[in-house]
Amino acid sequence: MIGVVADKSRIAVIREFFELFKTPWESCEPQKHYDVLVCDETCNLEGVTAGLIVIFRKSDVHSTSARAMDSRSSRDDCHYVLYQGARIPIYGGVTTFSANGISSIQEAGSLQPAAYREDGAQTILGVGYDLFSEIETLLTTGQPACNASLPTLEWHIRILRELIVRSGVRLIEIPSVPEGVRMIACLTHDIDHPAIRLHHCDRTVLGFLYRALVRSPIRSLQGQMLIRNMLDNWLAVLKLPLVWLGMADDFWRRLDGYLEYEQDMQSTFFVIPFKGDPGKPGHRQAGKRRAAAYGARDIETELRELVSAGCEVGLHGLDAWHDPVKGRRELDEIRRVTGIQELGVRMHWLYFDSGTPDSLDLAGAEYDSTVGYNETIGFRSGTTQVYKPLGATRLLELPLHIMDTALFFPAHLHLTPDGADRRINEILNRVEECGGIVTINWHDRSIAAERHWEQTYIRILDNIRSRNVWTASARDIVRWFRVRRSVRFETIDGVEVPRLEENALPGEMPGLLLRVHSGSGSGWTDVPLANCSKGNHAPNAAEKHVFVN
């Protein structure tokens, strides 16, 4: 069992950190012995004993146990520590140690140890940054775009895990991937422009004409578009009057194209509720440009077909990010059109602020999937997991990692298809390494003229299919993580045992695992959680899966 000694004002951050780590812990009780104590620099260890004490600090003020340490504190906006080849951003201060320093964690600029070790009756490990402050920053402010490719929060979990295990302490946890897979993939689509026939000489059509006629040959010369796609764009311009007259198929009406590409992969479509409503201006002043030329009722037939095909439909919200009353009205509109009661949300243009989790909670949303980047791809919250925002009561956040417009828009990354493939593969590799989800957003019109980003999306699907992946709708993925979060640990005969409610996971969902680290640092054992939660402390060898680092 891990005991935690920290300022009580940090309890929400600490609780969420250990929901993501998902290992037994509790706030430290006086006179109780723990296998491990995790402390911040404000801790008072009087009367508390543990075999291993891990102290996270960022200031020059040392506890009694570290009084012999010399230190140097770095206080710029962002520093980095090096750990096993990873360059990990630290958004608070970093302290280095010249005495008893251990080289496995180094401050990147000076290459000085950012951790120390004292051996005695109990082992003390000091780490030169404030862990819980870092977690709070990641789950609230998030990471700047320059660090987008780094799953920083997952690396913080990894560091603490390995400090404990390599000190010889047995540790159990519930991994962030289901039994039998290495990662989870969530395919999503924001429906912004379901049909060009809904637009008549407006800004959207003018932009389409410019990009199809002028930008297409430029993109072709730059290697960003195939010549056949350029010709298809010119043909689409010629067909446009016939589309308006109802004499030709609408080339933007391609929702069925996603069903064809994804086949048996479940995906999620986020739908704008009301036509012509721009919502309240957010951090980016949009005016009427944020308003859509359709509402959910305009595509009711298509939405019901998606639901019949096994897809999920959610809300692409307008004002839900700041107003729970309007949010409830938006959710009710999607419920009326689809008949689905449990709905998730992704805000249009990714509008989100510190009050959004509370607003969406009050509106009745099951989850949100807004937290991501407009301008790049990666891990805004530093995590590959579903998490509960610090301002939420029940709402869970499914972070967004990869978005088509961020990859290809000239104002954003403006990548070639080959460049996009490399960046996407980097993210997929990181998620597979850490475990957890990759959430992908490919807009409805991105597989049509004039964008023609369908080949990149097909390669993403092929990449995912080549890995050991569970692909599911956003709703099912959030449900799986909600069950994982519901697991509680009980101590029976001195052994922590996880408890999972009977039938907590529907039969079609993959199961949970219990991972047991022996404390030798050489590997772990994975056990299907159902076997443990029924009181079997030592499952049969045939039920074990052993992995070595």
Secondary structure as the mmCIF struct_conf table of DSSP 4:
data_model
#
loop_
_struct_conf.conf_type_id
_struct_conf.id
_struct_conf.beg_label_comp_id
_struct_conf.beg_label_asym_id
_struct_conf.beg_label_seq_id
_struct_conf.end_label_comp_id
_struct_conf.end_label_asym_id
_struct_conf.end_label_seq_id
STRN STRN1 ILE A 2 VAL A 5
HELX_RH_3T_P HELX_RH_3T_P1 LYS A 8 ARG A 10
HELX_RH_AL_P HELX_RH_AL_P1 ILE A 11 PHE A 21
TURN_TY1_P TURN_TY1_P1 LYS A 22 LYS A 22
STRN STRN2 TRP A 25 SER A 27
HELX_LH_PP_P HELX_LH_PP_P1 CYS A 28 GLU A 29
TURN_TY1_P TURN_TY1_P2 PRO A 30 GLN A 31
STRN STRN3 HIS A 33 ASP A 40
TURN_TY1_P TURN_TY1_P3 GLU A 41 THR A 42
TURN_TY1_P TURN_TY1_P4 GLU A 46 GLY A 47
STRN STRN4 THR A 49 PHE A 56
BEND BEND1 SER A 59 ASP A 60
HELX_RH_3T_P HELX_RH_3T_P2 THR A 64 ALA A 66
TURN_TY1_P TURN_TY1_P5 ARG A 67 ALA A 68
STRN STRN5 SER A 71 SER A 74
BEND BEND2 ASP A 76 ASP A 77
STRN STRN6 HIS A 79 TYR A 83
TURN_TY1_P TURN_TY1_P6 GLN A 84 GLY A 85
STRN STRN7 ALA A 86 ILE A 90
BEND BEND3 TYR A 91 GLY A 92
STRN STRN8 VAL A 94 PHE A 97
BEND BEND4 SER A 98 ASN A 100
STRN STRN9 GLY A 101 GLY A 101
TURN_TY1_P TURN_TY1_P7 SER A 103 SER A 104
STRN STRN10 ILE A 105 GLU A 107
TURN_TY1_P TURN_TY1_P8 ALA A 108 SER A 110
STRN STRN11 PRO A 113 PRO A 113
BEND BEND5 ALA A 114 ALA A 114
STRN STRN12 ALA A 115 GLU A 118
BEND BEND6 GLY A 120 GLN A 122
STRN STRN13 THR A 123 VAL A 127
BEND BEND7 GLY A 128 TYR A 129
HELX_RH_AL_P HELX_RH_AL_P2 LEU A 131 THR A 140
TURN_TY1_P TURN_TY1_P9 THR A 141 THR A 141
HELX_RH_3T_P HELX_RH_3T_P3 ALA A 145 ASN A 147
TURN_TY1_P TURN_TY1_P10 ALA A 148 SER A 149
HELX_RH_AL_P HELX_RH_AL_P3 THR A 152 VAL A 165
TURN_TY1_P TURN_TY1_P11 ARG A 166 GLY A 168
STRN STRN14 LEU A 171 GLU A 173
BEND BEND8 SER A 176 VAL A 177
TURN_TY1_P TURN_TY1_P12 GLU A 179 GLY A 180
BEND BEND9 ARG A 182 ARG A 182
STRN STRN15 MET A 183 ILE A 191
BEND BEND10 ASP A 192 ASP A 192
BEND BEND11 PRO A 194 PRO A 194
HELX_RH_3T_P HELX_RH_3T_P4 ILE A 196 LEU A 198
BEND BEND12 HIS A 200 ASP A 202
HELX_RH_AL_P HELX_RH_AL_P4 ARG A 203 TYR A 210
HELX_RH_PI_P HELX_RH_PI_P1 ARG A 211 ARG A 215
HELX_RH_AL_P HELX_RH_AL_P5 SER A 216 LEU A 221
TURN_TY1_P TURN_TY1_P13 GLN A 222 GLY A 223
BEND BEND13 GLN A 224 MET A 225
HELX_RH_AL_P HELX_RH_AL_P6 ILE A 227 TRP A 244
TURN_TY1_P TURN_TY1_P14 LEU A 245 GLY A 246
BEND BEND14 MET A 247 ALA A 248
TURN_TY1_P TURN_TY1_P15 PHE A 251 TRP A 252
HELX_RH_AL_P HELX_RH_AL_P7 LEU A 255 GLU A 262
TURN_TY1_P TURN_TY1_P16 GLN A 263 ASP A 264
STRN STRN16 SER A 267 VAL A 271
BEND BEND15 PHE A 274 PHE A 274
TURN_TY1_P TURN_TY1_P17 LYS A 275 GLY A 276
BEND BEND16 LYS A 280 LYS A 280
BEND BEND17 HIS A 283 ARG A 284
HELX_RH_3T_P HELX_RH_3T_P5 GLY A 287 ARG A 290
BEND BEND18 ALA A 293 ALA A 293
HELX_RH_3T_P HELX_RH_3T_P6 ALA A 296 ILE A 299
HELX_RH_AL_P HELX_RH_AL_P8 GLU A 300 SER A 308
TURN_TY1_P TURN_TY1_P18 ALA A 309 GLY A 310
STRN STRN17 GLU A 312 GLY A 317
BEND BEND19 LEU A 318 ASP A 319
TURN_TY1_P TURN_TY1_P19 ALA A 320 HIS A 322
HELX_RH_AL_P HELX_RH_AL_P9 PRO A 324 THR A 338
BEND BEND20 GLU A 342 GLU A 342
STRN STRN18 GLY A 344 MET A 347
HELX_RH_3T_P HELX_RH_3T_P7 HIS A 348 LEU A 350
TURN_TY1_P TURN_TY1_P20 SER A 354 GLY A 355
HELX_RH_AL_P HELX_RH_AL_P10 THR A 356 ALA A 363
TURN_TY1_P TURN_TY1_P21 GLY A 364 GLY A 364
BEND BEND21 GLU A 366 GLU A 366
STRN STRN19 TYR A 367 ASP A 368
BEND BEND22 GLY A 372 GLY A 372
BEND BEND23 ASN A 374 THR A 376
BEND BEND24 GLY A 378 GLY A 378
TURN_TY1_P TURN_TY1_P22 ARG A 380 SER A 381
BEND BEND25 GLY A 382 GLY A 382
BEND BEND26 THR A 384 GLN A 385
STRN STRN20 TYR A 387 TYR A 387
TURN_TY1_P TURN_TY1_P23 LEU A 390 GLY A 391
BEND BEND27 THR A 393 ARG A 394
STRN STRN21 LEU A 396 GLU A 397
STRN STRN22 ILE A 402 MET A 403
HELX_RH_AL_P HELX_RH_AL_P11 ASP A 404 PHE A 408
TURN_TY1_P TURN_TY1_P24 PRO A 410 LEU A 413
HELX_RH_AL_P HELX_RH_AL_P12 PRO A 417 CYS A 434
BEND BEND28 GLY A 436 GLY A 436
STRN STRN23 ILE A 437 ASN A 441
HELX_RH_3T_P HELX_RH_3T_P8 ASP A 444 ILE A 447
BEND BEND29 ALA A 448 ALA A 448
TURN_TY1_P TURN_TY1_P25 ALA A 449 ARG A 451
HELX_RH_AL_P HELX_RH_AL_P13 GLU A 454 ARG A 465
TURN_TY1_P TURN_TY1_P26 SER A 466 SER A 466
BEND BEND30 ARG A 467 ARG A 467
STRN STRN24 VAL A 469 THR A 471
HELX_RH_AL_P HELX_RH_AL_P14 ALA A 474 SER A 486
STRN STRN25 ARG A 488 ILE A 492
TURN_TY1_P TURN_TY1_P27 ASP A 493 GLY A 494
STRN STRN26 VAL A 495 ARG A 499
TURN_TY1_P TURN_TY1_P28 GLU A 502 ASN A 503
BEND BEND31 LEU A 505 LEU A 505
TURN_TY1_P TURN_TY1_P29 GLY A 507 GLU A 508
BEND BEND32 MET A 509 MET A 509
STRN STRN27 LEU A 513 HIS A 517
BEND BEND33 GLY A 519 SER A 522
STRN STRN28 GLY A 523 PRO A 528
HELX_RH_AL_P HELX_RH_AL_P15 LEU A 529 SER A 533
TURN_TY1_P TURN_TY1_P30 LYS A 534 GLY A 535
BEND BEND34 HIS A 537 ALA A 538
HELX_RH_3T_P HELX_RH_3T_P9 ALA A 541 GLU A 543
STRN STRN29 HIS A 545 VAL A 548
#
